[in-house]
Amino acid sequence: MDAAATVLGMTVDDLMTELKDGKSLVDVAAAKGISQEKLTADLLAQVKTELDGLVSDGKLTQEQADNIYTQTESNIDQIVSVQSGFNFGPGFGNRGPHGGVRVMDAAAEVLGMSVDDLMTELKDGKSLVDVAEAKGISVEKLTADLLAQVKTELDGLVSDGKLTQEQADNMYTQTESNIDQIVSDTSGLGGPCGPRGGPGPGPMPGSSDSSTPGGMAQTEMGM
């Protein structure tokens, strides 16, 4: 989401407002005279820059960064064209492409609070672990329950024909692999696995009529 806002020359809050009205990134870009081709090229370049920074900071390995970039690149058309409020994708972005899991919704469900309330907590520099501990929920229970919720949402997307079983399995595996980062990130759920990160890789991170993500795991949770 930060990457998209940078590319479009606007704040994340303003971009979120636009997207919540049912617009896609393509719609927002078109209103600014930016073609879809330029939007996708600039967005991928920004994602690459952010990933390089995460590798330099030791928050991602080069292999992880390359995998995230490849998936984002493969699904960039979905990412920019989905009209579902830019949902979170597990593992790569604040909100991911159509057909993914809304990790922020999953986290809010697990923690027994609204998404807005959870976002407020996270914007104060807390991690999901911090929020959970304040509610007497252990890290182990948080991660187990969050993965179970993601699995439930992915199963629903498969049943609805919005994801293949292979896509769902891949999304779940990525979320599971990055779950420690997802729950411990303290930068507003940013980073490669948080909803405040870059665009989620395709059908991982999803749409409100689906999903993902997070988007994340694209999260929304995913870069």
N, C-alpha and C positions, 0 to 999 in steps of 0.2 A: 504494500500500500504506500509506503514511503517512497519507493522507487517510482511508482506510477504518479504520485503527486509531484515529485521532482521533475519528471518528464513533462508533465502538463502545466508546470509553473503555478501550482496552487498549494494550499495547505492540505494536510491530510483530512482535517475536519471538514473543509469545504468540499473536498472530493467525496468524502463519505456521504455528505448531504446529497450531492448529485446522484450518487449511486443508489442511495436509499429510495430515491424517487423512481427507481426502475430503469435507470439508464445504464448503458454499458460504458466501458472506457472508450470505445469507438465513438459513441454518441457524444461524450464529453469532449473528446479530441476534435470531432467534426465541428462542434460549436466554436472551437478556437481556431478553425482553419487548418487543423493538422490531419493529414491523411492517415488511413489505417497503416499503410506501408511505413510511414515515418514513425508513427506511434509504436509499432511492433519493433522496429529497428532500434529506436531510442530506448525503449523499455528493456530490451534484451541487453543493450550496452550498459544500462544502469544496473541491471541485475548482476552482470559480470563484474562491474566495478565494486558493488557491495560484497559479492562473494570473494573477490580478491582481497578485500579488506578483512573479511572474516578469517581467511586463511592466514593472512599476515599477523592477525591478532591471536592466532592459535585457537580460534573458536571452531574452526572446521579444518579437516584435512583437505589436501588438494583433491583427493579422490571424491570426498563427499561433495565438495564444491562443483567438481566436474559433473557429477551425477545430477545434482540439483539443476545446474544450468542446462544440461541435455534434456531433462524432463520438461523444464520450463519452455525451452525452445520448441520442443515437439508439440507442446499444447498451447503455444502462444496465441493462436487464433481463437481458441476457446476462452482463454483468459481475458482477452480484450473485448470479446463480443458478448459474453454472458450478461444477461439483464436481470440479475437476481440479487442485487445488493452486494455483489462481490463477496461471496461467502468465504469463510475461513477454510483453509486447506491444511490438513495435518502435515506438518513438517516443512512447509516452505513459504507460507505467506499469510498475511493478514487475512486475505480472502483468496480463495482459489478459484479455478475455472469451473465451469458447469459440470455437475456430476460428481462433486467431491463431498467431503465431510466437513461440516461446520464445526471445527474443533472448539471454537469459543462457546458455541451452544452446548457442546458435549461437556465442556469443563463446567459451565454454569449449572448444567443439570446435575452433575456429580456433586457440586458444592452446595446445591440447594439454594441458588440465588439467581437473580435475573442477569442477563448478559450485560445490561447497562451498569448494574451495581458491580459486577465483576470487573468490567472495563475501568470503572472509577478506581477500584482498588489497585489494579495493575498499573494505571497511569501514575500512581503515587510511588512507583519504583518497587512494588512488591512482586513476588513471583507467585505462581499457583501454589507452590509449597507453603509460602508465607500465609496466603489466604486460608489454605486448608488447615494449617497448624492452629490458626486463630480459632478455628471451628472444632479443634480437637481431633482432626483427621490426620492420620499418619501419612508419611510419604508413600509407604508401601500400599496403603489402601487407596490413596489418591491415584497412583499410577495404575493400579489394577482396575479400579472402577472406571478410569478415563479410557483405558484400552478397551474395556468391555463395552462402554458406550459407543466408542468409535466403531467397534466390530458390529454392534447392533445397527448403527446407521448405515454402514457399508452393506450389510446383509439386506437392508431395506432397499437400497439403491439397486442392488443386483436383482431383487425380486421385482422391482418396478421397471427393469430393463434399461436403467440409466447407466449402469456399469456392467462390464462383463465380470465373471468371477475372477479372472486373471488380473484385471485392473484393481478390483477390490483387494485381492490378496497382496498385490504389490504395494498398494497404499497402506494397508495394515502393517506390512513388514517394515516399511519405512517409518511409520509412526512409532512402532514398537522399538525400532533401532535408535530413535532419537527421543524417546519418551523422557529420559533424564534431563535433556536440554530443554525440552518443552515445558516441563513443570518447574524448572529451576531458574529460567531466564528472568532477569529483573529489569529489563529495559522496555517494559510495556508489552511484554510478550513479543519481543522482536527476535532478531537473530534468525538462523536458518530454520528454526522450528517453531517460531511463534507467530501468532496472528498479526503482530505488528511488523512482520517481515515482508519480503518481496512477494510477488505473485506466486501462488501455489502452482505446482506442476500439473496442469491439465486436470483431467478427471480425478485428480486426487483431492484437490481442494475444491469445493463445489458451489453449487447454486442453491438458492433457497427452495427451489422447487425440487431439489434433490436433497441437497445437502446442505463445500468440503470444501488447506486445507489453501484450506488450515488445509488455515486452510497450507498441506501444512500439511493433523499431522499435516500450505499450503497451504496454513493457517498456514485463511484467513491464516491452522496454526502455521506455514510455513512458512523464509529467509528471514 
